[in-house]
Amino acid sequence: MIKAADLLFEVPVGHPVWPAEMHEPLTVAVIFPYLSRRPWELRKTGLLVELGRKLCIVLKEDPDVGRDILLELCLLTRQMDTMSVRDLCRLLRGHGGHKVSSEQGL
């Protein structure tokens, strides 16, 4: 599953949704459906690589911000099929100026 995941992050022990009694971090793998056109998949795009890195940091420091970033990403994926190819490629490279890629200066 790790190889197929578009986004992979860990929820640390002691996080509000993963209590200390669980003893080990929770690994979450998110697999988005293919887009209906180029670039077809989100995996290994600049946006998701950077987002995965940031989520690991944010979930340890501020659980609410991590939740907000994930919600914004899920809402954004619904809009991707309606975006122009140019705008979509720009966003996925991490240059779209969208809230997900710039949340709280991360």
Steps between C-alpha positions, in 0.01 A plus 500: 500500500788738570612482136149575374426788740471853366554642847654332802530643852511392863272606783713504816407321820320741732327687216131570579388237246772247594536475879814402688346161584559399138880497570610542136435769235222450247614489138242642259516432127269706276431381147315746278315382188661565165416828331299479179787661303867586512691480742272205596636444851602711797773278639853643501382849407672789673181595680448160663866432576530832679161461666594158639818644649315793652221285641748289696632816665164673551320200648758489779479873573141608429239229432234750392716643219572147373128428487434825314771425242356153432149640463619769258689237297192278475288793385768600249510153344132538413582811295798356310301353212353844423835683501690574182796270432738795541354603837485141622863428407606824665309410818641147512854632463429705811478838324124542500484746787216296646432495875610136536851575377541810714303420818646693793829559315581130485 
